Amino acid sequence: MRLFGRHGVLPAEKSLGQQFLIDVDVYTCTRRAGKSDDFAHTLNYVKVFEAAQRIVQGPSCDLVEHVAQRVADDVLRELTEAQSVRVCVKKPHVALPAVLDYVGVEIWRDRGEEDAR
């Protein structure tokens, strides 16, 4: 997903904003959906998109790690059938004296681990 947000430590990142690239993989058993071909037996991808959009376009965060964590938390809360989620947040426009495609973070969260914190 390519979504506009106002995340970063620098004041200009918060005021001007920029595009973020968001990848979300949700892990669950798909056997029932594969056999039935019934939408009711699979994940609702719209909920995944809406969770990412709500976080990225919502209140500003300093760190992409925090953005990724919030997306993961929302996906696991919204999709009760999800066993785990991988979230990658990429920031293509950074103020570094180098040629690069992006900086970013990738996290993996399992259901129930929030209870361990």
Biopython code that builds the backbone (N, CA, C, O; Angstrom):
import numpy as np
from Bio.PDB.StructureBuilder import StructureBuilder

atoms = [
    (1, "MET", "N", (0.843, -1.165, 0.000)),
    (1, "MET", "CA", (0.000, 0.000, 0.000)),
    (1, "MET", "C", (0.894, 1.234, 0.000)),
    (1, "MET", "O", (1.952, 1.243, 0.628)),
    (2, "ARG", "N", (0.475, 2.240, -0.684)),
    (2, "ARG", "CA", (1.162, 3.533, -0.670)),
    (2, "ARG", "C", (0.204, 4.520, -0.016)),
    (2, "ARG", "O", (-0.850, 4.840, -0.566)),
    (3, "LEU", "N", (0.589, 5.000, 1.174)),
    (3, "LEU", "CA", (-0.281, 5.874, 1.952)),
    (3, "LEU", "C", (0.480, 7.115, 2.406)),
    (3, "LEU", "O", (1.675, 7.053, 2.694)),
    (4, "PHE", "N", (-0.218, 8.226, 2.464)),
    (4, "PHE", "CA", (0.377, 9.476, 2.899)),
    (4, "PHE", "C", (0.264, 9.593, 4.409)),
    (4, "PHE", "O", (-0.792, 9.327, 4.983)),
    (5, "GLY", "N", (1.369, 9.997, 5.058)),
    (5, "GLY", "CA", (1.361, 10.182, 6.497)),
    (5, "GLY", "C", (2.319, 11.283, 6.913)),
    (5, "GLY", "O", (3.072, 11.810, 6.094)),
    (6, "ARG", "N", (2.283, 11.621, 8.177)),
    (6, "ARG", "CA", (3.111, 12.696, 8.733)),
    (6, "ARG", "C", (3.947, 12.161, 9.889)),
    (6, "ARG", "O", (3.867, 12.663, 11.010)),
    (7, "HIS", "N", (4.735, 11.154, 9.609)),
    (7, "HIS", "CA", (5.531, 10.503, 10.643)),
    (7, "HIS", "C", (7.005, 10.822, 10.469)),
    (7, "HIS", "O", (7.504, 10.919, 9.348)),
    (8, "GLY", "N", (7.693, 10.982, 11.583)),
    (8, "GLY", "CA", (9.121, 11.242, 11.564)),
    (8, "GLY", "C", (9.512, 12.109, 12.739)),
    (8, "GLY", "O", (8.662, 12.688, 13.416)),
    (9, "VAL", "N", (10.792, 12.189, 12.966)),
    (9, "VAL", "CA", (11.313, 12.960, 14.085)),
    (9, "VAL", "C", (11.468, 14.437, 13.708)),
    (9, "VAL", "O", (11.287, 15.319, 14.548)),
    (10, "LEU", "N", (11.799, 14.697, 12.455)),
    (10, "LEU", "CA", (12.039, 16.076, 12.021)),
    (10, "LEU", "C", (10.735, 16.855, 11.876)),
    (10, "LEU", "O", (9.737, 16.304, 11.411)),
    (11, "PRO", "N", (10.731, 18.124, 12.264)),
    (11, "PRO", "CA", (9.515, 18.943, 12.140)),
    (11, "PRO", "C", (8.958, 18.979, 10.712)),
    (11, "PRO", "O", (7.742, 18.969, 10.522)),
    (12, "ALA", "N", (9.836, 19.019, 9.716)),
    (12, "ALA", "CA", (9.372, 19.061, 8.324)),
    (12, "ALA", "C", (8.619, 17.793, 7.944)),
    (12, "ALA", "O", (7.677, 17.850, 7.154)),
    (13, "GLU", "N", (9.021, 16.650, 8.495)),
    (13, "GLU", "CA", (8.327, 15.394, 8.195)),
    (13, "GLU", "C", (6.896, 15.431, 8.729)),
    (13, "GLU", "O", (5.974, 14.898, 8.111)),
    (14, "LYS", "N", (6.733, 16.057, 9.866)),
    (14, "LYS", "CA", (5.399, 16.151, 10.467)),
    (14, "LYS", "C", (4.530, 17.194, 9.764)),
    (14, "LYS", "O", (3.325, 16.993, 9.617)),
    (15, "SER", "N", (5.123, 18.293, 9.333)),
    (15, "SER", "CA", (4.323, 19.351, 8.703)),
    (15, "SER", "C", (4.040, 19.069, 7.226)),
    (15, "SER", "O", (2.919, 19.278, 6.763)),
    (16, "LEU", "N", (5.043, 18.597, 6.482)),
    (16, "LEU", "CA", (4.863, 18.353, 5.055)),
    (16, "LEU", "C", (4.284, 16.981, 4.764)),
    (16, "LEU", "O", (3.495, 16.818, 3.834)),
    (17, "GLY", "N", (4.674, 15.998, 5.558)),
    (17, "GLY", "CA", (4.233, 14.632, 5.315)),
    (17, "GLY", "C", (4.932, 14.012, 4.119)),
    (17, "GLY", "O", (5.703, 14.675, 3.425)),
    (18, "GLN", "N", (4.660, 12.741, 3.884)),
    (18, "GLN", "CA", (5.263, 12.023, 2.763)),
    (18, "GLN", "C", (4.551, 10.690, 2.558)),
    (18, "GLN", "O", (3.717, 10.282, 3.367)),
    (19, "GLN", "N", (4.893, 10.030, 1.474)),
    (19, "GLN", "CA", (4.343, 8.717, 1.182)),
    (19, "GLN", "C", (5.070, 7.652, 2.000)),
    (19, "GLN", "O", (6.278, 7.742, 2.220)),
    (20, "PHE", "N", (4.330, 6.654, 2.444)),
    (20, "PHE", "CA", (4.885, 5.484, 3.112)),
    (20, "PHE", "C", (4.430, 4.261, 2.342)),
    (20, "PHE", "O", (3.306, 4.214, 1.842)),
    (21, "LEU", "N", (5.301, 3.277, 2.248)),
    (21, "LEU", "CA", (4.965, 2.013, 1.618)),
    (21, "LEU", "C", (4.734, 1.000, 2.728)),
    (21, "LEU", "O", (5.602, 0.791, 3.576)),
    (22, "ILE", "N", (3.570, 0.374, 2.723)),
    (22, "ILE", "CA", (3.178, -0.527, 3.787)),
    (22, "ILE", "C", (2.878, -1.901, 3.195)),
    (22, "ILE", "O", (2.058, -2.029, 2.286)),
    (23, "ASP", "N", (3.545, -2.918, 3.714)),
    (23, "ASP", "CA", (3.249, -4.313, 3.353)),
    (23, "ASP", "C", (2.719, -5.001, 4.596)),
    (23, "ASP", "O", (3.295, -4.877, 5.677)),
    (24, "VAL", "N", (1.620, -5.726, 4.442)),
    (24, "VAL", "CA", (1.048, -6.469, 5.566)),
    (24, "VAL", "C", (0.754, -7.887, 5.100)),
    (24, "VAL", "O", (0.019, -8.088, 4.134)),
    (25, "ASP", "N", (1.326, -8.863, 5.783)),
    (25, "ASP", "CA", (1.012, -10.274, 5.554)),
    (25, "ASP", "C", (0.305, -10.784, 6.791)),
    (25, "ASP", "O", (0.797, -10.624, 7.909)),
    (26, "VAL", "N", (-0.844, -11.396, 6.591)),
    (26, "VAL", "CA", (-1.611, -11.949, 7.700)),
    (26, "VAL", "C", (-1.591, -13.469, 7.555)),
    (26, "VAL", "O", (-1.870, -14.006, 6.483)),
    (27, "TYR", "N", (-1.258, -14.148, 8.644)),
    (27, "TYR", "CA", (-1.126, -15.599, 8.629)),
    (27, "TYR", "C", (-2.285, -16.244, 9.374)),
    (27, "TYR", "O", (-2.571, -15.910, 10.524)),
    (28, "THR", "N", (-2.945, -17.172, 8.694)),
    (28, "THR", "CA", (-4.066, -17.917, 9.248)),
    (28, "THR", "C", (-4.215, -19.198, 8.441)),
    (28, "THR", "O", (-3.617, -19.335, 7.373)),
    (29, "CYS", "N", (-4.995, -20.118, 8.935)),
    (29, "CYS", "CA", (-5.268, -21.336, 8.174)),
    (29, "CYS", "C", (-6.301, -21.012, 7.099)),
    (29, "CYS", "O", (-7.385, -20.514, 7.403)),
    (30, "THR", "N", (-5.969, -21.293, 5.860)),
    (30, "THR", "CA", (-6.870, -20.993, 4.745)),
    (30, "THR", "C", (-7.524, -22.256, 4.173)),
    (30, "THR", "O", (-8.182, -22.199, 3.134)),
    (31, "ARG", "N", (-7.348, -23.363, 4.833)),
    (31, "ARG", "CA", (-7.869, -24.637, 4.318)),
    (31, "ARG", "C", (-9.381, -24.585, 4.082)),
    (31, "ARG", "O", (-9.858, -24.998, 3.025)),
    (32, "ARG", "N", (-10.135, -24.080, 5.061)),
    (32, "ARG", "CA", (-11.598, -24.032, 4.936)),
    (32, "ARG", "C", (-12.023, -23.167, 3.751)),
    (32, "ARG", "O", (-12.899, -23.560, 2.980)),
    (33, "ALA", "N", (-11.414, -22.001, 3.601)),
    (33, "ALA", "CA", (-11.739, -21.119, 2.476)),
    (33, "ALA", "C", (-11.338, -21.759, 1.149)),
    (33, "ALA", "O", (-12.055, -21.647, 0.155)),
    (34, "GLY", "N", (-10.189, -22.430, 1.143)),
    (34, "GLY", "CA", (-9.740, -23.085, -0.084)),
    (34, "GLY", "C", (-10.671, -24.179, -0.540)),
    (34, "GLY", "O", (-10.854, -24.385, -1.740)),
    (35, "LYS", "N", (-11.262, -24.880, 0.404)),
    (35, "LYS", "CA", (-12.194, -25.965, 0.055)),
    (35, "LYS", "C", (-13.590, -25.453, -0.267)),
    (35, "LYS", "O", (-14.261, -25.992, -1.148)),
    (36, "SER", "N", (-14.032, -24.422, 0.436)),
    (36, "SER", "CA", (-15.425, -23.978, 0.288)),
    (36, "SER", "C", (-15.624, -22.915, -0.785)),
    (36, "SER", "O", (-16.718, -22.806, -1.340)),
    (37, "ASP", "N", (-14.595, -22.129, -1.092)),
    (37, "ASP", "CA", (-14.716, -20.974, -1.991)),
    (37, "ASP", "C", (-15.763, -19.994, -1.473)),
    (37, "ASP", "O", (-16.474, -19.361, -2.254)),
    (38, "ASP", "N", (-15.852, -19.874, -0.148)),
    (38, "ASP", "CA", (-16.839, -19.020, 0.506)),
    (38, "ASP", "C", (-16.120, -17.861, 1.192)),
    (38, "ASP", "O", (-15.234, -18.072, 2.021)),
    (39, "PHE", "N", (-16.510, -16.637, 0.840)),
    (39, "PHE", "CA", (-15.890, -15.436, 1.404)),
    (39, "PHE", "C", (-15.961, -15.408, 2.929)),
    (39, "PHE", "O", (-15.066, -14.869, 3.581)),
    (40, "ALA", "N", (-17.003, -15.976, 3.494)),
    (40, "ALA", "CA", (-17.161, -15.979, 4.951)),
    (40, "ALA", "C", (-16.077, -16.794, 5.649)),
    (40, "ALA", "O", (-15.918, -16.688, 6.865)),
    (41, "HIS", "N", (-15.327, -17.609, 4.899)),
    (41, "HIS", "CA", (-14.309, -18.482, 5.480)),
    (41, "HIS", "C", (-12.891, -17.948, 5.309)),
    (41, "HIS", "O", (-11.928, -18.674, 5.551)),
    (42, "THR", "N", (-12.752, -16.710, 4.902)),
    (42, "THR", "CA", (-11.411, -16.173, 4.677)),
    (42, "THR", "C", (-11.243, -14.824, 5.384)),
    (42, "THR", "O", (-12.175, -14.319, 6.009)),
    (43, "LEU", "N", (-10.058, -14.259, 5.275)),
    (43, "LEU", "CA", (-9.780, -12.946, 5.846)),
    (43, "LEU", "C", (-10.409, -11.856, 4.993)),
    (43, "LEU", "O", (-10.481, -11.976, 3.770)),
    (44, "ASN", "N", (-10.855, -10.815, 5.634)),
    (44, "ASN", "CA", (-11.393, -9.665, 4.930)),
    (44, "ASN", "C", (-10.238, -8.687, 4.697)),
    (44, "ASN", "O", (-9.819, -7.985, 5.617)),
    (45, "TYR", "N", (-9.731, -8.646, 3.472)),
    (45, "TYR", "CA", (-8.582, -7.807, 3.154)),
    (45, "TYR", "C", (-8.897, -6.322, 3.294)),
    (45, "TYR", "O", (-7.996, -5.511, 3.509)),
    (46, "VAL", "N", (-10.170, -5.967, 3.173)),
    (46, "VAL", "CA", (-10.561, -4.567, 3.343)),
    (46, "VAL", "C", (-10.224, -4.116, 4.764)),
    (46, "VAL", "O", (-9.779, -2.986, 4.966)),
    (47, "LYS", "N", (-10.431, -4.987, 5.746)),
    (47, "LYS", "CA", (-10.112, -4.641, 7.136)),
    (47, "LYS", "C", (-8.612, -4.419, 7.315)),
    (47, "LYS", "O", (-8.204, -3.571, 8.108)),
    (48, "VAL", "N", (-7.790, -5.171, 6.589)),
    (48, "VAL", "CA", (-6.340, -4.994, 6.655)),
    (48, "VAL", "C", (-5.973, -3.613, 6.097)),
    (48, "VAL", "O", (-5.211, -2.865, 6.709)),
    (49, "PHE", "N", (-6.527, -3.295, 4.933)),
    (49, "PHE", "CA", (-6.264, -1.991, 4.331)),
    (49, "PHE", "C", (-6.737, -0.862, 5.245)),
    (49, "PHE", "O", (-6.010, 0.108, 5.462)),
    (50, "GLU", "N", (-7.947, -0.984, 5.779)),
    (50, "GLU", "CA", (-8.491, 0.077, 6.627)),
    (50, "GLU", "C", (-7.656, 0.278, 7.890)),
    (50, "GLU", "O", (-7.485, 1.410, 8.340)),
    (51, "ALA", "N", (-7.139, -0.798, 8.463)),
    (51, "ALA", "CA", (-6.287, -0.674, 9.649)),
    (51, "ALA", "C", (-5.011, 0.090, 9.306)),
    (51, "ALA", "O", (-4.623, 1.010, 10.026)),
    (52, "ALA", "N", (-4.355, -0.292, 8.202)),
    (52, "ALA", "CA", (-3.126, 0.390, 7.791)),
    (52, "ALA", "C", (-3.409, 1.856, 7.467)),
    (52, "ALA", "O", (-2.655, 2.741, 7.870)),
    (53, "GLN", "N", (-4.475, 2.105, 6.752)),
    (53, "GLN", "CA", (-4.826, 3.479, 6.383)),
    (53, "GLN", "C", (-5.120, 4.330, 7.618)),
    (53, "GLN", "O", (-4.674, 5.474, 7.703)),
    (54, "ARG", "N", (-5.858, 3.783, 8.562)),
    (54, "ARG", "CA", (-6.219, 4.505, 9.784)),
    (54, "ARG", "C", (-4.964, 4.914, 10.563)),
    (54, "ARG", "O", (-4.896, 6.026, 11.088)),
    (55, "ILE", "N", (-3.983, 4.030, 10.639)),
    (55, "ILE", "CA", (-2.759, 4.319, 11.402)),
    (55, "ILE", "C", (-1.857, 5.286, 10.641)),
    (55, "ILE", "O", (-1.410, 6.287, 11.202)),
    (56, "VAL", "N", (-1.588, 4.997, 9.374)),
    (56, "VAL", "CA", (-0.651, 5.824, 8.615)),
    (56, "VAL", "C", (-1.200, 7.233, 8.399)),
    (56, "VAL", "O", (-0.447, 8.204, 8.473)),
    (57, "GLN", "N", (-2.478, 7.356, 8.139)),
    (57, "GLN", "CA", (-3.063, 8.673, 7.900)),
    (57, "GLN", "C", (-3.545, 9.341, 9.185)),
    (57, "GLN", "O", (-4.063, 10.457, 9.147)),
    (58, "GLY", "N", (-3.379, 8.669, 10.314)),
    (58, "GLY", "CA", (-3.826, 9.201, 11.598)),
    (58, "GLY", "C", (-2.769, 10.057, 12.268)),
    (58, "GLY", "O", (-1.892, 10.612, 11.606)),
    (59, "PRO", "N", (-2.859, 10.160, 13.591)),
    (59, "PRO", "CA", (-1.926, 11.009, 14.338)),
    (59, "PRO", "C", (-0.461, 10.651, 14.091)),
    (59, "PRO", "O", (-0.112, 9.486, 13.899)),
    (60, "SER", "N", (0.370, 11.662, 14.100)),
    (60, "SER", "CA", (1.792, 11.512, 13.813)),
    (60, "SER", "C", (2.522, 10.682, 14.873)),
    (60, "SER", "O", (2.250, 10.785, 16.069)),
    (61, "CYS", "N", (3.447, 9.864, 14.398)),
    (61, "CYS", "CA", (4.357, 9.102, 15.259)),
    (61, "CYS", "C", (5.779, 9.540, 14.904)),
    (61, "CYS", "O", (6.032, 9.969, 13.778)),
    (62, "ASP", "N", (6.683, 9.435, 15.831)),
    (62, "ASP", "CA", (8.078, 9.747, 15.535)),
    (62, "ASP", "C", (8.748, 8.608, 14.759)),
    (62, "ASP", "O", (9.497, 8.859, 13.815)),
    (63, "LEU", "N", (8.484, 7.374, 15.149)),
    (63, "LEU", "CA", (9.229, 6.234, 14.632)),
    (63, "LEU", "C", (8.394, 5.334, 13.726)),
    (63, "LEU", "O", (7.216, 5.098, 13.995)),
    (64, "VAL", "N", (9.004, 4.834, 12.654)),
    (64, "VAL", "CA", (8.314, 3.864, 11.798)),
    (64, "VAL", "C", (8.065, 2.562, 12.562)),
    (64, "VAL", "O", (7.137, 1.822, 12.239)),
    (65, "GLU", "N", (8.885, 2.283, 13.568)),
    (65, "GLU", "CA", (8.658, 1.100, 14.402)),
    (65, "GLU", "C", (7.305, 1.196, 15.110)),
    (65, "GLU", "O", (6.580, 0.209, 15.233)),
    (66, "HIS", "N", (6.984, 2.403, 15.570)),
    (66, "HIS", "CA", (5.704, 2.612, 16.262)),
    (66, "HIS", "C", (4.536, 2.497, 15.281)),
    (66, "HIS", "O", (3.494, 1.936, 15.621)),
    (67, "VAL", "N", (4.705, 3.022, 14.077)),
    (67, "VAL", "CA", (3.672, 2.892, 13.041)),
    (67, "VAL", "C", (3.421, 1.410, 12.763)),
    (67, "VAL", "O", (2.272, 0.969, 12.734)),
    (68, "ALA", "N", (4.489, 0.644, 12.561)),
    (68, "ALA", "CA", (4.349, -0.788, 12.281)),
    (68, "ALA", "C", (3.657, -1.516, 13.427)),
    (68, "ALA", "O", (2.784, -2.351, 13.190)),
    (69, "GLN", "N", (4.034, -1.210, 14.660)),
    (69, "GLN", "CA", (3.417, -1.857, 15.821)),
    (69, "GLN", "C", (1.931, -1.559, 15.898)),
    (69, "GLN", "O", (1.131, -2.451, 16.180)),
    (70, "ARG", "N", (1.563, -0.331, 15.653)),
    (70, "ARG", "CA", (0.150, 0.057, 15.718)),
    (70, "ARG", "C", (-0.658, -0.633, 14.629)),
    (70, "ARG", "O", (-1.794, -1.041, 14.868)),
    (71, "VAL", "N", (-0.080, -0.768, 13.426)),
    (71, "VAL", "CA", (-0.771, -1.492, 12.348)),
    (71, "VAL", "C", (-0.952, -2.959, 12.749)),
    (71, "VAL", "O", (-2.042, -3.514, 12.605)),
    (72, "ALA", "N", (0.105, -3.578, 13.247)),
    (72, "ALA", "CA", (0.022, -4.976, 13.665)),
    (72, "ALA", "C", (-1.034, -5.165, 14.749)),
    (72, "ALA", "O", (-1.834, -6.098, 14.680)),
    (73, "ASP", "N", (-1.039, -4.290, 15.743)),
    (73, "ASP", "CA", (-2.020, -4.382, 16.821)),
    (73, "ASP", "C", (-3.447, -4.282, 16.290)),
    (73, "ASP", "O", (-4.318, -5.055, 16.688)),
    (74, "ASP", "N", (-3.683, -3.327, 15.390)),
    (74, "ASP", "CA", (-5.031, -3.149, 14.842)),
    (74, "ASP", "C", (-5.461, -4.344, 14.000)),
    (74, "ASP", "O", (-6.608, -4.783, 14.092)),
    (75, "VAL", "N", (-4.560, -4.873, 13.186)),
    (75, "VAL", "CA", (-4.909, -6.031, 12.353)),
    (75, "VAL", "C", (-5.257, -7.221, 13.234)),
    (75, "VAL", "O", (-6.254, -7.898, 12.985)),
    (76, "LEU", "N", (-4.460, -7.488, 14.252)),
    (76, "LEU", "CA", (-4.745, -8.614, 15.138)),
    (76, "LEU", "C", (-6.032, -8.395, 15.936)),
    (76, "LEU", "O", (-6.725, -9.359, 16.264)),
    (77, "ARG", "N", (-6.354, -7.161, 16.247)),
    (77, "ARG", "CA", (-7.597, -6.859, 16.967)),
    (77, "ARG", "C", (-8.806, -7.014, 16.046)),
    (77, "ARG", "O", (-9.834, -7.552, 16.457)),
    (78, "GLU", "N", (-8.687, -6.545, 14.809)),
    (78, "GLU", "CA", (-9.811, -6.570, 13.867)),
    (78, "GLU", "C", (-10.073, -7.956, 13.278)),
    (78, "GLU", "O", (-11.224, -8.317, 13.032)),
    (79, "LEU", "N", (-9.021, -8.727, 13.053)),
    (79, "LEU", "CA", (-9.154, -10.036, 12.407)),
    (79, "LEU", "C", (-8.886, -11.128, 13.434)),
    (79, "LEU", "O", (-7.751, -11.579, 13.589)),
    (80, "THR", "N", (-9.908, -11.540, 14.118)),
    (80, "THR", "CA", (-9.737, -12.508, 15.202)),
    (80, "THR", "C", (-9.219, -13.857, 14.709)),
    (80, "THR", "O", (-8.648, -14.620, 15.489)),
    (81, "GLU", "N", (-9.409, -14.158, 13.432)),
    (81, "GLU", "CA", (-8.926, -15.422, 12.879)),
    (81, "GLU", "C", (-7.437, -15.378, 12.513)),
    (81, "GLU", "O", (-6.848, -16.412, 12.199)),
    (82, "ALA", "N", (-6.836, -14.204, 12.550)),
    (82, "ALA", "CA", (-5.408, -14.065, 12.232)),
    (82, "ALA", "C", (-4.562, -14.654, 13.357)),
    (82, "ALA", "O", (-4.788, -14.371, 14.534)),
    (83, "GLN", "N", (-3.592, -15.474, 12.981)),
    (83, "GLN", "CA", (-2.699, -16.079, 13.966)),
    (83, "GLN", "C", (-1.466, -15.212, 14.207)),
    (83, "GLN", "O", (-0.955, -15.125, 15.324)),
    (84, "SER", "N", (-1.000, -14.574, 13.135)),
    (84, "SER", "CA", (0.144, -13.673, 13.248)),
    (84, "SER", "C", (0.107, -12.699, 12.079)),
    (84, "SER", "O", (-0.649, -12.867, 11.123)),
    (85, "VAL", "N", (0.955, -11.667, 12.189)),
    (85, "VAL", "CA", (0.992, -10.643, 11.153)),
    (85, "VAL", "C", (2.432, -10.154, 10.992)),
    (85, "VAL", "O", (3.177, -10.029, 11.964)),
    (86, "ARG", "N", (2.800, -9.884, 9.746)),
    (86, "ARG", "CA", (4.085, -9.269, 9.427)),
    (86, "ARG", "C", (3.767, -7.913, 8.831)),
    (86, "ARG", "O", (2.955, -7.807, 7.911)),
    (87, "VAL", "N", (4.406, -6.871, 9.356)),
    (87, "VAL", "CA", (4.181, -5.513, 8.857)),
    (87, "VAL", "C", (5.529, -4.911, 8.489)),
    (87, "VAL", "O", (6.473, -4.930, 9.279)),
    (88, "CYS", "N", (5.600, -4.382, 7.284)),
    (88, "CYS", "CA", (6.797, -3.690, 6.816)),
    (88, "CYS", "C", (6.395, -2.253, 6.478)),
    (88, "CYS", "O", (5.489, -2.021, 5.678)),
    (89, "VAL", "N", (7.081, -1.299, 7.097)),
    (89, "VAL", "CA", (6.839, 0.118, 6.826)),
    (89, "VAL", "C", (8.105, 0.681, 6.202)),
    (89, "VAL", "O", (9.180, 0.637, 6.800)),
    (90, "LYS", "N", (7.964, 1.214, 4.986)),
    (90, "LYS", "CA", (9.093, 1.790, 4.261)),
    (90, "LYS", "C", (8.860, 3.283, 4.069)),
    (90, "LYS", "O", (7.759, 3.732, 3.750)),
    (91, "LYS", "N", (9.926, 4.025, 4.273)),
    (91, "LYS", "CA", (9.889, 5.482, 4.148)),
    (91, "LYS", "C", (10.828, 5.847, 3.001)),
    (91, "LYS", "O", (12.045, 5.866, 3.186)),
    (92, "PRO", "N", (10.278, 6.140, 1.813)),
    (92, "PRO", "CA", (11.133, 6.369, 0.638)),
    (92, "PRO", "C", (11.916, 7.683, 0.650)),
    (92, "PRO", "O", (12.974, 7.772, 0.027)),
    (93, "HIS", "N", (11.422, 8.684, 1.336)),
    (93, "HIS", "CA", (12.064, 9.999, 1.285)),
    (93, "HIS", "C", (12.661, 10.337, 2.644)),
    (93, "HIS", "O", (11.958, 10.733, 3.573)),
    (94, "VAL", "N", (13.963, 10.172, 2.733)),
    (94, "VAL", "CA", (14.651, 10.459, 3.994)),
    (94, "VAL", "C", (15.790, 11.436, 3.747)),
    (94, "VAL", "O", (16.357, 11.496, 2.655)),
    (95, "ALA", "N", (16.108, 12.190, 4.768)),
    (95, "ALA", "CA", (17.171, 13.194, 4.676)),
    (95, "ALA", "C", (18.508, 12.557, 5.039)),
    (95, "ALA", "O", (19.027, 12.758, 6.137)),
    (96, "LEU", "N", (19.052, 11.794, 4.112)),
    (96, "LEU", "CA", (20.365, 11.176, 4.297)),
    (96, "LEU", "C", (21.241, 11.505, 3.096)),
    (96, "LEU", "O", (20.737, 11.586, 1.975)),
    (97, "PRO", "N", (22.536, 11.697, 3.305)),
    (97, "PRO", "CA", (23.431, 12.022, 2.193)),
    (97, "PRO", "C", (23.833, 10.753, 1.433)),
    (97, "PRO", "O", (25.016, 10.433, 1.317)),
    (98, "ALA", "N", (22.820, 10.033, 0.917)),
    (98, "ALA", "CA", (23.085, 8.782, 0.207)),
    (98, "ALA", "C", (21.967, 8.520, -0.788)),
    (98, "ALA", "O", (20.869, 9.063, -0.665)),
    (99, "VAL", "N", (22.257, 7.685, -1.771)),
    (99, "VAL", "CA", (21.239, 7.243, -2.712)),
    (99, "VAL", "C", (20.677, 5.936, -2.172)),
    (99, "VAL", "O", (21.398, 4.949, -2.021)),
    (100, "LEU", "N", (19.376, 5.943, -1.883)),
    (100, "LEU", "CA", (18.731, 4.744, -1.372)),
    (100, "LEU", "C", (17.271, 4.726, -1.799)),
    (100, "LEU", "O", (16.689, 5.763, -2.117)),
    (101, "ASP", "N", (16.693, 3.539, -1.803)),
    (101, "ASP", "CA", (15.284, 3.414, -2.179)),
    (101, "ASP", "C", (14.363, 3.790, -1.025)),
    (101, "ASP", "O", (13.305, 4.383, -1.236)),
    (102, "TYR", "N", (14.766, 3.447, 0.187)),
    (102, "TYR", "CA", (13.946, 3.717, 1.358)),
    (102, "TYR", "C", (14.711, 3.321, 2.618)),
    (102, "TYR", "O", (15.739, 2.647, 2.547)),
    (103, "VAL", "N", (14.207, 3.739, 3.749)),
    (103, "VAL", "CA", (14.576, 3.158, 5.039)),
    (103, "VAL", "C", (13.281, 2.569, 5.590)),
    (103, "VAL", "O", (12.187, 3.017, 5.246)),
    (104, "GLY", "N", (13.416, 1.579, 6.432)),
    (104, "GLY", "CA", (12.190, 0.983, 6.935)),
    (104, "GLY", "C", (12.431, -0.027, 8.020)),
    (104, "GLY", "O", (13.556, -0.252, 8.467)),
    (105, "VAL", "N", (11.339, -0.628, 8.429)),
    (105, "VAL", "CA", (11.360, -1.629, 9.481)),
    (105, "VAL", "C", (10.361, -2.723, 9.123)),
    (105, "VAL", "O", (9.332, -2.468, 8.499)),
    (106, "GLU", "N", (10.684, -3.929, 9.528)),
    (106, "GLU", "CA", (9.785, -5.063, 9.353)),
    (106, "GLU", "C", (9.623, -5.746, 10.705)),
    (106, "GLU", "O", (10.607, -6.065, 11.373)),
    (107, "ILE", "N", (8.374, -5.967, 11.100)),
    (107, "ILE", "CA", (8.111, -6.638, 12.366)),
    (107, "ILE", "C", (7.202, -7.834, 12.135)),
    (107, "ILE", "O", (6.485, -7.895, 11.136)),
    (108, "TRP", "N", (7.233, -8.774, 13.052)),
    (108, "TRP", "CA", (6.377, -9.948, 13.028)),
    (108, "TRP", "C", (5.760, -10.054, 14.416)),
    (108, "TRP", "O", (6.475, -10.074, 15.418)),
    (109, "ARG", "N", (4.443, -10.120, 14.475)),
    (109, "ARG", "CA", (3.762, -10.224, 15.759)),
    (109, "ARG", "C", (2.796, -11.411, 15.736)),
    (109, "ARG", "O", (2.082, -11.627, 14.757)),
    (110, "ASP", "N", (2.786, -12.171, 16.824)),
    (110, "ASP", "CA", (1.896, -13.317, 16.982)),
    (110, "ASP", "C", (0.767, -12.968, 17.933)),
    (110, "ASP", "O", (0.936, -12.174, 18.860)),
    (111, "ARG", "N", (-0.373, -13.567, 17.692)),
    (111, "ARG", "CA", (-1.522, -13.378, 18.583)),
    (111, "ARG", "C", (-1.136, -13.853, 19.997)),
    (111, "ARG", "O", (-0.505, -14.898, 20.159)),
    (112, "GLY", "N", (-1.512, -13.099, 20.978)),
    (112, "GLY", "CA", (-1.256, -13.483, 22.357)),
    (112, "GLY", "C", (0.037, -12.940, 22.925)),
    (112, "GLY", "O", (0.205, -12.913, 24.144)),
    (113, "GLU", "N", (0.963, -12.504, 22.070)),
    (113, "GLU", "CA", (2.235, -12.009, 22.610)),
    (113, "GLU", "C", (2.068, -10.687, 23.329)),
    (113, "GLU", "O", (2.896, -10.334, 24.169)),
    (114, "GLU", "N", (0.996, -9.937, 23.013)),
    (114, "GLU", "CA", (0.782, -8.667, 23.714)),
    (114, "GLU", "C", (0.544, -8.906, 25.203)),
    (114, "GLU", "O", (0.791, -8.023, 26.024)),
    (115, "ASP", "N", (0.064, -10.100, 25.548)),
    (115, "ASP", "CA", (-0.128, -10.434, 26.954)),
    (115, "ASP", "C", (1.197, -10.632, 27.670)),
    (115, "ASP", "O", (1.253, -10.545, 28.896)),
    (116, "ALA", "N", (2.274, -10.898, 26.920)),
    (116, "ALA", "CA", (3.587, -11.160, 27.512)),
    (116, "ALA", "C", (4.343, -9.871, 27.821)),
    (116, "ALA", "O", (5.360, -9.906, 28.514)),
    (117, "ARG", "N", (3.862, -8.736, 27.317)),
    (117, "ARG", "CA", (4.569, -7.470, 27.533)),
    (117, "ARG", "C", (4.371, -6.932, 28.916)),
    (117, "ARG", "O", (4.903, -5.873, 29.249)),
]
sb = StructureBuilder()
sb.init_structure("model")
sb.init_model(0)
sb.init_chain("A")
sb.init_seg("    ")
for serial, (resi, resn, name, xyz) in enumerate(atoms, 1):
    if name == "N":
        sb.init_residue(resn, " ", resi, " ")
    sb.init_atom(name, np.array(xyz, "f"), 0.0, 1.0, " ", f" {name:<3s}", serial, name[0])
structure = sb.get_structure()
